[in-house]
């Protein structure tokens, strides 16, 4: 027999012919519910009895009726009523009944928990097996309502970080207008639950609407809630937060309209369990979406890569690849080749959106893509994507855009950048091979006894042996990165090729650039030198690497090329030794040509030996060395020297006499004066620091 059958049998025997009724009130009930009766009792009032909840059981006799009340710590109560004149139970029998009713409640709770567990498991199974988020959310709300019987309806809100609103995503038991509900964080009850991250439970209509008002619910949202209930009044509410880790993502709320009973702490815990299912469902949906997007992105990357690599393998060149990239993104994309100073456009007649100087300065220190907004003359937006090979800036994509770039646009640009980097490296490798070939030919020419014959045989260099030639040597100073040095050489050569049309031959070798200019008319020599000077000045102003250039003399015939080359090397060495940048011709060096091949240490030693006597403390104090250098520089003019030094003429005479005494030289002796002039000239020309 079951516990219930044993209990009824015991009561039937105990009450014999008397009638009795069993009334039970569970924690979620607001009144007693009839559980079992034998016969009819005319007078039973289970709601007006004042029972103490502290005692396990109480026995009360009232006007011919016997009442036995059992109270349990869970809040569960049992009332046994009978028209028996006296209580038929002993103390041990009352203890027995207490345990029996407790067992019945425990069994009932187990059955309820089993049902709840089954629904929770089914919910988890649904969450794990389905990725249709909207259907899942609705099913979770329905499951929650099915295991919390005192609830009539519910809805689920999720936070939208863009709108910064908590929006209703699904509902059960409400009119469709509830979907228009958009709460601010902290607004009304659900807004506070989201803000504080703690569940809230209210048991009366008055309390609910007071809390709504207290937390500043908007008139619009209040109207939506009232319109969505179908004329029913909200009697109770439970609202719990939905979180993924420490991040709150929404709120789940259930309502009671007309059912008997009340929400309990157990209902809150149950609802939190369903809220966790919501979080899992959303997390799964997000992960699925991310994986799907990643797979889509990988697929697109592979598609773009295969398309562009095909053009690269077919040696279609940069121009074709950039045009194909433009077709893929349906935009006016351009590519600037920094090393070659070339522009490639995806469409015909596209302008160069930025100057080369602007691009150089922009990516001098930056390595990441940038968005640039230009406001004048009209507002325009550009996306610049740089391409690097190690530390070397190769160039960049420039893409005008009106809104944010799509994922596909970014994929195309990224994959295109990788392919173009390979193309540029391949191109520069071919140029290195060409430089080596050109270097070998140039060395053959300057060493050959019959350079005219050699040049005539090598048609690929397109040289005319009878033209007028000069050689230039450009040296890159203070370079630290060998890869950057190679890139700088390519870039400078590109600038020179574009701006000096009469250039016959140019190549890079170590940290130098050698160029050969061929002229039909020797009177045109000034034009290429002027252009070369502009290129060197512009480069020095915009880059860390300094340039020194030397130009050899100009003469007719190929036999002169070797001599012009030697003069160009001496000229550039002269600038490097003086630590000056720029360009100088061999002719303009003047008398200093006599000292170019001289050992720099010997020149330095001569200067230091000459000026050393003027380095005593007294001499420095009286500025004897400065006086001497200024006097010689101003061609022995007493007035001009005194004026320049801001001293009296008599003071100058005294200083000059003192200099003669210290150096044991005379300004009036031609040999002594030549030595003085030579020392001052070398000091100014070669800028050596004196040794004390």
Secondary structure as GFF3:
##gff-version 3
##sequence-region A 1 692
A	DSSP	alpha_helix	3	15	.	.	.	ID=ss1
A	DSSP	beta_strand	20	25	.	.	.	ID=ss2
A	DSSP	beta_strand	33	38	.	.	.	ID=ss3
A	DSSP	beta_strand	57	62	.	.	.	ID=ss4
A	DSSP	beta_strand	65	71	.	.	.	ID=ss5
A	DSSP	beta_strand	77	82	.	.	.	ID=ss6
A	DSSP	alpha_helix	91	129	.	.	.	ID=ss7
A	DSSP	alpha_helix	133	147	.	.	.	ID=ss8
A	DSSP	beta_strand	153	160	.	.	.	ID=ss9
A	DSSP	beta_strand	165	172	.	.	.	ID=ss10
A	DSSP	three_ten_helix	176	180	.	.	.	ID=ss11
A	DSSP	beta_strand	182	183	.	.	.	ID=ss12
A	DSSP	alpha_helix	188	196	.	.	.	ID=ss13
A	DSSP	beta_strand	200	202	.	.	.	ID=ss14
A	DSSP	alpha_helix	205	214	.	.	.	ID=ss15
A	DSSP	alpha_helix	219	228	.	.	.	ID=ss16
A	DSSP	beta_strand	236	244	.	.	.	ID=ss17
A	DSSP	beta_strand	247	256	.	.	.	ID=ss18
A	DSSP	alpha_helix	265	313	.	.	.	ID=ss19
A	DSSP	alpha_helix	317	329	.	.	.	ID=ss20
A	DSSP	beta_strand	333	337	.	.	.	ID=ss21
A	DSSP	beta_strand	342	345	.	.	.	ID=ss22
A	DSSP	alpha_helix	356	362	.	.	.	ID=ss23
A	DSSP	beta_strand	370	374	.	.	.	ID=ss24
A	DSSP	beta_strand	380	389	.	.	.	ID=ss25
A	DSSP	beta_strand	392	400	.	.	.	ID=ss26
A	DSSP	alpha_helix	407	447	.	.	.	ID=ss27
A	DSSP	alpha_helix	451	457	.	.	.	ID=ss28
A	DSSP	three_ten_helix	459	461	.	.	.	ID=ss29
A	DSSP	beta_strand	468	477	.	.	.	ID=ss30
A	DSSP	alpha_helix	482	499	.	.	.	ID=ss31
A	DSSP	beta_strand	503	509	.	.	.	ID=ss32
A	DSSP	beta_strand	512	519	.	.	.	ID=ss33
A	DSSP	three_ten_helix	522	524	.	.	.	ID=ss34
A	DSSP	alpha_helix	525	542	.	.	.	ID=ss35
A	DSSP	beta_strand	546	551	.	.	.	ID=ss36
A	DSSP	beta_strand	555	556	.	.	.	ID=ss37
A	DSSP	three_ten_helix	558	560	.	.	.	ID=ss38
A	DSSP	alpha_helix	561	578	.	.	.	ID=ss39
A	DSSP	beta_strand	582	585	.	.	.	ID=ss40
A	DSSP	three_ten_helix	587	592	.	.	.	ID=ss41
A	DSSP	alpha_helix	593	596	.	.	.	ID=ss42
A	DSSP	alpha_helix	600	611	.	.	.	ID=ss43
A	DSSP	three_ten_helix	612	615	.	.	.	ID=ss44
A	DSSP	alpha_helix	617	621	.	.	.	ID=ss45
A	DSSP	alpha_helix	624	633	.	.	.	ID=ss46
A	DSSP	alpha_helix	638	645	.	.	.	ID=ss47
A	DSSP	alpha_helix	649	663	.	.	.	ID=ss48
A	DSSP	alpha_helix	670	686	.	.	.	ID=ss49
###
